[in-house]
Amino acid sequence: MQINYDFLDKYTFKSKDITLANHVIMAPTTLKASLSDGSVSDNELNYYRLRAQGPAMIITEAAYVNDLGRGWEGGISAADDDKIPGLRRLARTIQSGGAKAILQIFAAGRQTTTTILRGQQPVSASSQAYPHGDHEMPRALTHSEISQTISDFAQATKRAILAGFDGVELHGANLYLMQQFFSSDSNRRDDIWGGTAEKRQRFGLAITAKVAQTIEKYADKPFLLGYRQSPEEPMTPGITLDQSLTFAEKLTALSVDYLHLSLNNAFQTPFRDKTDTKKVIDYYRAILPPDYPLIIAGLLKKPEQVEALLDVGGEGTFAALGRELIVEPNWVAKVKNNDETAIRYALSPSDFELLAVPKTLENWLLTRFRNGLPITTDSEFNPKQPWQYYKHVMIKAAKPIDPTQLMTLKKRP
Ligand SMILES: Cc1cc2nc3c(=O)[nH]c(=O)nc-3n(C[C@H](O)[C@H](O)[C@H](O)COP(=O)(O)O)c2cc1C
């Protein structure tokens, strides 16, 4: 029986003449596979090419806007004009499958190390280390460095425009620099950039306004501006849902075309107040203009969950799939073709090459993300001894993968 999911319907933005083919978005997923100078690599192009046929829009992994913004080895750079040709290949690769290409741009702030910054100390709003675990002490950015960083976001946007992207997403989430300015944990300043909740919003708002101006000036086709938020922080002091909602109202009053929430679970209730039973998405819908485009990420895997999200969020709600699109590049095609039983929800280590997962991402998935990702053990892989597996893996030169190969793979039991 063919199910007519609403999430397969088209959507046209009211703010810009851009139509999305459906309501499924590929969530930004760092591959750590760029060349050492931040240029886009063939491994990255292969990964994106394989996933470009289904989702309406692909948001790339976070690209750093300046050298101090680099968050990890193998990150994509949008920090220099010489990166434009590689970024152009990335945009074209994504668009070749019909998806809109959005470049996520960021600066890591204190979420990096002196080693990754080649000897430079990490920077943040204040000299305040991340409170949990063993993290380096950052230094506070000076006023002129803050102004420069705001221009760096604008310059990165100009490069995304010249490279042919369909938009940029400002990464104001996941504890990176934009969030660090907004948070009363990391921002202890008492100048114009901190001291009150309103002043802590200023950095994000200034970047948004400058990026919007850049789009106005340089884009010769409709070009989206999105903003990603983490609505709450676990630490005290830290970002509260109320603060994020007030901030979201201001952002959407500027030229922000969509808001993107980075959640652990798309249907979650606030985690700072465990007694609150109202969903975070309902709080956002209550303050946003009717039908305002709202992307939600967090553990969405099955078609019925995506449909339920649209039921909860209403018109203008989009589902961002992260880990599920690593495992199943043909998710949208299988839903459209009424082939849902063939959707894969678990990863086998022997499939990494076929899935075009670069070694760097594979390594990360098998260690840091091991708990959040179902991995079958139908190969020589033993999760207790991952190094044994690596000994047997042949590192092959990157080669393009035929997406149709994957369609023939059967779902694992
Ligand atoms: C390997 C990996 C890399 C990620 N890289 C980014 C990133 O570059 N930018 C970002 O905003 N979120 C990043 N995320 C978070 C995802 O976009 C998403 O919010 C998160 O995985 C939850 O969605 P999921 O449950 O569908 O995976 C990453 C997640 C994973 C698993």
The ligand as a Gaussian input file, in Angstrom:
#p B3LYP/6-31G(d) Opt

LIG

0 1
 C       29.494000      12.640000      13.020000
 C       28.660000      13.859000      13.294000
 C       29.112000      15.115000      12.896000
 C       28.333000      16.263000      13.138000
 N       28.767000      17.498000      12.663000
 C       27.979000      18.596000      12.828000
 C       28.340000      19.850000      12.244000
 O       29.359000      20.004000      11.549000
 N       27.519000      20.910000      12.466000
 C       26.374000      20.796000      13.212000
 O       25.657000      21.790000      13.369000
 N       26.003000      19.610000      13.735000
 C       26.759000      18.511000      13.550000
 N       26.348000      17.312000      14.043000
 C       25.028000      17.207000      14.715000
 C       23.955000      16.775000      13.702000
 O       23.721000      17.792000      12.743000
 C       22.620000      16.449000      14.397000
 O       22.129000      17.590000      15.041000
 C       22.782000      15.337000      15.417000
 O       23.513000      14.250000      14.889000
 C       21.397000      14.822000      15.881000
 O       20.686000      14.334000      14.778000
 P       20.586000      12.726000      14.508000
 O       20.039000      12.141000      15.794000
 O       19.613000      12.630000      13.357000
 O       21.944000      12.226000      14.196000
 C       27.107000      16.150000      13.817000
 C       26.664000      14.894000      14.228000
 C       27.416000      13.757000      13.955000
 C       26.881000      12.412000      14.382000

